[in-house]
Amino acid sequence: MATKGKLYLIPAPLGENAAHTLPQYVIDILHRLDVFIAERAKTARRFIKETNPSKPFSELAFYEITKHTPPEERARFLEDAEQGKDIGLLSEAGCPGVADPGAFVVQTAHQRGIQVVPLVGPSSILLALMASGLNGQDFCFHGYLPPRRPELDRELKFLEQRVFKHQQTQIFIETPYRNMGLVETAVNVLSPDMLFCIAADLTLPTEYVRTLAVRDWRKEQVPDLHKHPAVFLVGR
């Protein structure tokens, strides 16, 4: 029986023209692969092009995956690895499998005995936590909160209770075009002494990271975060 290939989890930059944030060894592995799984082939091609690959794109194959991709199709994506070929899993931005539908592919690879190899690269969640000054020993990532009030208000108060009860940093994200509404709600709903961090455009020239007590945010001019990828943290 032929040796199975490996599934490489390849981080993608957190924005355009940021391939320099990836270690060279990641780029070297990327360039020797010719089969990729990604959320959008167009985005994956753009990222690979930024790294100046030697192979023409006509030699590369791309499979697209979403959270709705059925298990049997995920298994089909891994057929090349089953036959001994190394393949790469790419996220839209950041690390595959973290706030990313690629986790389903990784799970399928484990079930089929395919070695999974995670590679080093930027994670907006960890970078935001590092830069926030909040508790990095105990934290929880929630993904997206409810988009509308009063559900959003209740969820923010629930996260605040977890901070008070467990001293646990709470991390969440929002669709970029709703950032300003989320910040306005958070600043109005959270307790004045709660610490609130905004971490936007991480690793990019426009990077912005600020942690203040909510009472101070109420007096602060919040930057325009509309359509800027951001991570939000609440803690003590």
C-alpha positions in Angstrom: 0.0 0.0 0.0 1.3 3.4 -1.0 2.3 5.8 1.8 -0.3 8.5 2.3 0.5 12.1 1.7 0.2 14.9 4.3 -2.3 17.6 4.8 -0.4 20.9 5.4 -2.3 23.6 7.2 -1.0 26.8 5.6 -1.7 30.1 7.2 -2.6 33.0 5.0 -1.8 36.7 5.6 -4.4 38.8 7.4 -4.6 41.2 4.4 -3.2 42.0 1.0 0.5 42.5 0.4 1.4 40.9 3.8 3.0 37.7 2.6 6.1 38.9 4.6 4.4 37.9 7.8 4.8 34.2 6.9 8.1 32.3 7.7 10.2 31.3 4.7 9.7 27.6 5.4 6.0 28.0 5.0 6.5 29.6 1.6 8.9 26.8 0.6 6.3 24.1 1.5 3.5 26.1 -0.3 5.6 26.2 -3.5 6.1 22.5 -3.7 2.4 21.7 -3.4 0.0 21.6 -6.4 -3.3 20.6 -4.8 -5.1 23.0 -2.4 -8.3 23.2 -0.4 -9.7 26.7 0.2 -12.8 28.6 0.9 -12.4 30.6 -2.3 -10.0 29.6 -5.1 -9.8 33.2 -6.3 -8.5 34.4 -2.9 -6.1 31.4 -2.7 -4.6 32.1 -6.1 -4.1 35.8 -5.2 -2.3 34.8 -2.0 -0.1 32.3 -3.8 0.7 34.8 -6.5 2.0 37.2 -3.9 4.6 34.6 -2.9 6.1 34.4 -6.4 5.7 30.7 -7.1 7.7 29.0 -9.8 4.9 26.7 -10.9 2.3 28.1 -13.4 -1.3 28.2 -12.1 -2.3 25.8 -14.8 -0.5 23.0 -12.8 -2.4 23.8 -9.6 -5.7 22.3 -8.5 -8.1 24.0 -6.1 -11.1 22.6 -4.2 -13.5 25.0 -2.6 -15.0 24.2 0.8 -17.6 25.9 3.1 -19.2 25.0 6.4 -22.0 23.4 4.3 -19.8 21.1 2.3 -21.1 17.5 2.9 -18.8 14.9 4.5 -18.6 12.8 1.4 -17.3 15.8 -0.7 -14.7 16.6 2.0 -13.5 13.1 1.7 -13.2 13.5 -2.1 -11.0 16.5 -1.6 -8.5 14.2 0.3 -8.3 11.5 -2.4 -4.9 12.9 -3.6 -3.5 12.5 -0.1 -4.9 9.0 0.1 -2.9 8.2 -3.0 0.4 9.6 -1.6 0.3 13.3 -2.6 0.8 16.1 -0.2 -1.9 18.8 -0.2 -2.4 22.2 1.4 -5.4 23.6 3.3 -5.7 27.4 3.1 -7.8 29.8 5.1 -9.2 33.0 3.8 -7.0 34.8 6.3 -5.1 33.5 9.3 -4.8 29.9 10.4 -6.8 27.1 8.9 -9.2 25.4 11.2 -9.4 28.4 13.6 -12.7 30.3 13.1 -12.6 28.6 9.7 -14.5 25.8 8.0 -11.3 24.0 7.2 -11.6 22.3 10.6 -14.0 19.8 9.0 -11.3 18.8 6.5 -8.8 18.3 9.2 -11.3 16.1 11.1 -11.8 14.0 8.0 -8.1 13.7 7.5 -7.6 12.3 11.0 -10.4 9.8 10.4 -8.7 8.6 7.3 -5.2 8.3 8.9 -3.7 11.3 6.9 -1.0 13.1 8.8 -1.9 16.7 9.6 0.9 19.2 9.7 0.1 22.7 11.2 2.4 25.5 10.0 3.3 28.7 11.7 1.6 31.9 10.7 -0.6 34.9 11.8 -3.7 34.3 13.9 -5.7 37.4 14.5 -7.2 35.9 17.6 -3.9 35.2 19.3 -2.3 38.4 18.1 -5.2 40.4 19.5 -5.0 38.6 22.9 -1.2 39.1 23.0 -1.6 42.9 22.3 -4.6 43.4 24.6 -2.9 43.1 28.0 -5.8 41.0 29.2 -5.6 37.6 30.8 -3.9 35.2 28.4 -4.0 32.3 30.9 -7.7 31.8 30.7 -9.7 33.0 27.7 -12.6 32.0 25.4 -13.3 32.7 21.8 -17.0 33.0 20.8 -16.9 33.8 17.1 -19.8 36.1 16.1 -22.2 37.5 18.6 -25.9 38.1 17.8 -26.0 40.9 15.3 -29.1 42.7 16.6 -30.3 44.1 19.9 -31.6 43.1 22.4 -29.9 39.7 21.8 -26.5 41.4 21.5 -27.0 43.3 24.8 -27.8 40.1 26.6 -24.8 38.3 25.1 -22.5 41.1 26.1 -23.8 41.1 29.7 -23.3 37.3 29.7 -19.7 37.7 28.6 -19.2 40.3 31.3 -20.5 37.9 33.9 -17.9 35.3 32.8 -15.2 37.9 33.2 -16.3 38.8 36.7 -16.9 35.2 37.8 -13.8 33.5 36.2 -11.5 36.3 35.3 -11.6 34.9 31.8 -10.9 37.1 28.8 -13.8 37.0 26.3 -12.9 37.3 22.6 -15.3 37.8 19.7 -15.5 39.1 16.1 -18.0 40.8 13.9 -18.7 41.2 10.2 -16.5 44.2 9.3 -19.4 46.3 8.0 -21.1 46.0 11.4 -18.0 46.9 13.5 -19.1 50.4 14.4 -22.6 49.3 15.6 -21.0 46.5 17.8 -18.6 49.0 19.4 -21.3 51.5 20.1 -23.5 48.8 21.7 -20.6 47.4 23.8 -19.5 50.8 25.1 -23.1 51.5 26.2 -23.9 48.1 27.6 -20.8 47.0 29.4 -19.9 48.1 33.0 -17.8 51.3 33.2 -14.8 49.5 34.8 -14.8 46.6 32.3 -11.7 46.6 30.0 -12.6 46.6 26.3 -10.0 46.1 23.5 -10.3 46.8 19.8 -7.7 45.1 17.6 -8.1 46.0 13.9 -6.1 45.4 10.7 -3.5 43.3 12.6 -0.1 43.0 10.9 -1.1 45.6 8.3 0.2 49.2 7.9 -3.2 50.5 9.3 -3.0 48.3 12.4 -4.8 49.6 15.5 -4.9 48.1 19.0 -6.2 49.9 22.0 -7.4 48.7 25.4 -9.3 51.0 27.7 -11.9 50.9 30.4 -15.4 51.3 29.0 -15.8 54.6 30.9 -12.8 55.9 28.9 -14.1 54.5 25.6 -17.2 56.6 26.2 -15.0 59.7 26.0 -12.7 58.4 23.3 -13.0 59.0 19.6 -13.3 55.5 18.1 -11.5 55.1 14.8 -13.5 54.3 11.7 -13.6 50.5 11.7 -16.1 50.1 8.9 -15.0 47.2 6.7 -11.8 46.7 8.6 -11.2 43.2 10.0 -11.3 43.4 13.8 -11.1 41.3 17.0 -12.8 42.5 20.2 -11.9 41.5 23.8 -13.5 42.0 27.1 -11.7 41.4 30.4 -10.2 42.8 33.7 
